[in-house]
């Protein structure tokens, strides 16, 4: 590994100079276009077979872009989708993007470097970048926008935007990554590289869904039902609801996950196995009502009320139940459908009881900045539960694919070991290691 790769992780502070002699290529987790059909007709689309780790060419930097030395990254479900080549191969995204010409053409390659969460050090800036310099410690908001679109001036998410490392190339699961300067945020100084990398995508998404002007806009006392409360999205949703004076009601799938969300401050924790919710529930309206009554009874017993808001990202398996248990005039806010995109629900509960469904996706830069400030203040903490070296990223992705994890699964890229990157140890001490590690991440015997 070059001196450029090792120096930032070990010693660089924001004021230190950085050697910007770039290697011709670098190590990255990537997919290959020739593998697109490898899972055709296969039941278990094991991402360990498609996600490669090897050297790829160093891309040229556009004037509005920054090259970061990625110290740590995290796995999101979009990397699982990419690696299964579902719902369609991401090479189609890259080809479509490349047709714009100019700098966009670089993204259309026979390889795709994936990953949408990162913390690292700026090592080179494009000629038009004004606010960032080599040596800055940063995290990355994973949305690239078109600033020339009128819609983007009101809300970047309404315009033409792309998920970095999913709909673009040169993502985060690598020694280096190319990002636009408009994606950068200052890294919270008390967090390690791996802690900081675990947050931007899921925390920003949950912030927009629950707190931002375009989401549910929760208020004090709101009862909020959170499906998958121990997952990457849910772990941050629990914290935002609790911080805002709401009452988080989390649904989880194991005792270990229940303990985790209780440490995050979840007031009511429900084991989904006790609800009788199965993969076939969504196909049977009578079963939806049975499960909904069972869930609603538990929520009313514990809180005295039906939920004001349902935090949805599971999709088909839960959406009908969410519509049933939501109170009159309440809102479902949804950002995904990991169990299926085709939702079935009884529309009478929507129109006759004046409920609302709010679609939400990622976060704009202002929302991401507001969210990042909460981390910088120690008001919200990371949800990191597992950590892998870059060489074992396929195993990390498999853990997310099988839902055998909770919180976020991190990956060390340039950082040679965990625990590096803290530049405000006093704040870290005031917050406390116990508070900063709710998932009880163990690093004994770590080798990278």
KADACOR-V665049 format. One line per field, one symbol per residue. ss: DSSP state (@ for helix, = for strand, . for the rest). psi: psi as a letter, one per 30 degrees, with the letter a starting at -180 (. if undefined). Layout:
BEGIN
ss: ???
psi: ???
END
This chain:
BEGIN
ss: ..@@@@@@@@..............========@@@...........@@@..======.......===========.@@@@@@@@......@@@@@@@@...@@@@@@...===....========...........====..===....@@@@@.@@@..===..........=.=====@@@===......@@@@@..@@@@@@@@@@@............=====....@@@@@@@@@@@@...======..@@@@@@@@@@...====@@@@.....@@@.@@@@@@@@@@@@@@@@@@@.....====...@@@@@@@@@@.....====............@@@@@....====.....@@@@@@@@@@@@.......======@@@@@@@@@@@@......=====............@@@@@@@.@@@@............
psi: kleeeeeeeefklffklkjgjklfllkkkllkffgegfgkgkejijffffjljaklkkllklfglkkkjjelalklffeeeeffhlflkffeeeeeefffabfffffjlgljjlkgklkakkfkklfgkefllkfkkllkkhkkljffkeeffejfffajlkjkgegllhafilelkklkfffklkkkffkleeeeffeeeeeeeeeeeeelfgbfillkfkkjkjkhfgaeeeeeeeeeeeeggajkjkklgleeeeeefeffgkekkkjffffgklffeffjeeeeeeeeeeeeeeeeefffllkekkjkfebeffeeeeeefklkgakkkkgaifgkfjkkljfefeefghlkkjkkkbkleeeeeeeeeeeffgfkllhkflkllefgeeeeeeeeefhgllbkjlkkdekfllglfkgifeeeeeekeeefiffhkkgkgkk.
END
